[in-house]
Amino acid sequence: MKLSRLGEFGLIDRIRRKVSVGRGVRLGIGDDAAWVDHPQGSSLITADLLIEGIHFDLRWTSLADLGDKSLAVSLSDIAAMGGVPAYAMLSLGIPANFDSKQLDELYRGINGLAKKHGVTVVGGDTNVADSLLISVCVIGHPPSKPICRSGAHVGDDIYVTGTLGDAALGLALLRRKRLRQSSAMAQLLRRHHRPTPRLAAAALLARRNLPSAMIDISDGLIQDLGHICQASHVGATIQQDKLPLSNAYRALAGKTGMLCALSGGEDYELLFCAAPRQRKQIEKLNRLAGVAISRIGVCMAVGNGVRVVDANGATISVTASGHDHFKIL
């Protein structure tokens, strides 16, 4: 079957079914990070690949921003499991026309974010390539019980941290060359170029054992919520009027409307489910987590899929579900 028909997540599932589960693997392919045993305990391990022309465009992305973002996306995977990142392995495919100053700039972004979160870069690999390739592997410490995608139940509330759609809207405006100098534009571009992995909020949620399931929003709210629904065998209803939007998004979305908030990727906010009895505790975390936490929906019976409704409960049709690398082939 061609990859364009199979899709990114069909490919991942196909690989998962063909790979045997080895000794010491508590959680393998299918979540944001693997969870494996070792003689001193256990670790979380995740990896991400960023490719020039697919994940970033150097015409409007500085190498320092790119370095920061390259590490941030993997740190966000560790956050989605409730873990604490510790070590990073960085491998680069470098175009022959690059010079050492450009790589210094890339590492300036990487090292700045690594230092902020107590992460040490411990190795990797380099080679020549036709375009810039960045592969980041992060190893982290799990909480007592890592938060998976598979624990949600019918009736659980659905939450997100921060605001939705800023990164995708910023990218859309870059591609359309609809840039004008304003604080709103600067905020959207900052969210696109330098996403914030929600490690502090994730650690608080994990320590209190509040989420039943969690994921980070890398491919869009609807698609990533769909991963939780599939793993947990539930459906979901999202209230569009409850989605948290920044003032910058409201100012510049225009005809895009809610599409970037519902289907845009690269927010790297946390998306999690929790039992209704946890509402008061989660509301208190709004003052401690360093980022707003919003309740946006509820888990339903599995047959409902992911449904978006307006303030009156009427279903809203959403034409795009989210990003899939292989659907563009």
Buried (B, 14 or more C-beta within 10 A) or exposed (E): EEEEEBBBBBBEBEEEEEEEEEEEBEBBBBBBBBBBEEEEEBBBBBBBBBBBEEBBEBEBBBBBBBBBBBBBBBBBBBBBBBBBBBBBBBBBBBBEEBEEEBBEBBBBBBBBBBEEBEBEBEEBEEEEBEEBBBBBBBBBBBBEEBBBBBBBBBEBBBBBBBBBBBBBBBBBBBEEEEEEEEEBBEBBBBBBBBBBBBBBBBBBBBEBBBBBBBBBBBBBBBBBBBBBBBBBEBBBBBBBEBBBBBEBBEBBBEEBEBBBBBBBBBBBBBBBBBBEEBBEEBEEBBEEBBBBBBBBBBBBEBEBBBBBBEEEEEEEEBEEBBBBBBBEE
